Amino acid sequence: MGVKVHGVARSTCTTRVLVCLEEKGVDYELVPVNMAAGAHKQQPFLSLNPFGQIPAFEDGDLKLF
């Protein structure tokens, strides 16, 4: 599986990304981020999105936020 979406499924922003991937038929993996514990403001998540916001999108070497 090449595409990873880091985020929370209940997040509106993450849901938008997941809906687009579903519509395109892209195989993806949702990687949950524990926002209550502050995982989005710590490494290794900050290496994906330096602003500490969800979602972050990873496809091989390509990282988008």
Contacts in CASP RR format, 6 or more apart in sequence:
PFRMAT RR
TARGET T0000
AUTHOR 0000-0000-0000
METHOD contacts of the structure
MODEL  1
MGVKVHGVARSTCTTRVLVCLEEKGVDYELVPVNMAAGAHKQQPFLSLNP
FGQIPAFEDGDLKLF
1 27 0 8 1.000
1 28 0 8 1.000
1 29 0 8 1.000
2 27 0 8 1.000
2 28 0 8 1.000
2 29 0 8 1.000
2 59 0 8 1.000
2 60 0 8 1.000
3 21 0 8 1.000
3 26 0 8 1.000
3 27 0 8 1.000
3 28 0 8 1.000
3 29 0 8 1.000
3 57 0 8 1.000
3 58 0 8 1.000
3 59 0 8 1.000
4 28 0 8 1.000
4 29 0 8 1.000
4 30 0 8 1.000
4 31 0 8 1.000
4 57 0 8 1.000
4 58 0 8 1.000
4 59 0 8 1.000
5 14 0 8 1.000
5 17 0 8 1.000
5 18 0 8 1.000
5 21 0 8 1.000
5 28 0 8 1.000
5 29 0 8 1.000
5 30 0 8 1.000
5 31 0 8 1.000
5 55 0 8 1.000
5 56 0 8 1.000
5 57 0 8 1.000
5 58 0 8 1.000
6 31 0 8 1.000
6 33 0 8 1.000
6 45 0 8 1.000
6 48 0 8 1.000
6 49 0 8 1.000
6 54 0 8 1.000
6 55 0 8 1.000
6 56 0 8 1.000
6 57 0 8 1.000
6 58 0 8 1.000
7 14 0 8 1.000
7 30 0 8 1.000
7 31 0 8 1.000
7 32 0 8 1.000
7 33 0 8 1.000
7 40 0 8 1.000
7 54 0 8 1.000
7 55 0 8 1.000
7 56 0 8 1.000
8 14 0 8 1.000
8 32 0 8 1.000
8 33 0 8 1.000
8 35 0 8 1.000
8 54 0 8 1.000
9 15 0 8 1.000
9 18 0 8 1.000
9 30 0 8 1.000
9 32 0 8 1.000
11 54 0 8 1.000
11 55 0 8 1.000
13 53 0 8 1.000
13 54 0 8 1.000
13 55 0 8 1.000
14 30 0 8 1.000
14 54 0 8 1.000
14 55 0 8 1.000
17 55 0 8 1.000
17 57 0 8 1.000
18 28 0 8 1.000
18 30 0 8 1.000
21 28 0 8 1.000
33 39 0 8 1.000
33 40 0 8 1.000
33 45 0 8 1.000
33 54 0 8 1.000
35 54 0 8 1.000
39 45 0 8 1.000
40 49 0 8 1.000
40 52 0 8 1.000
40 53 0 8 1.000
40 54 0 8 1.000
41 52 0 8 1.000
45 52 0 8 1.000
45 56 0 8 1.000
46 52 0 8 1.000
48 56 0 8 1.000
48 58 0 8 1.000
48 63 0 8 1.000
48 65 0 8 1.000
49 56 0 8 1.000
49 65 0 8 1.000
50 65 0 8 1.000
51 65 0 8 1.000
53 65 0 8 1.000
55 65 0 8 1.000
56 63 0 8 1.000
56 64 0 8 1.000
56 65 0 8 1.000
57 63 0 8 1.000
57 64 0 8 1.000
57 65 0 8 1.000
58 64 0 8 1.000
END
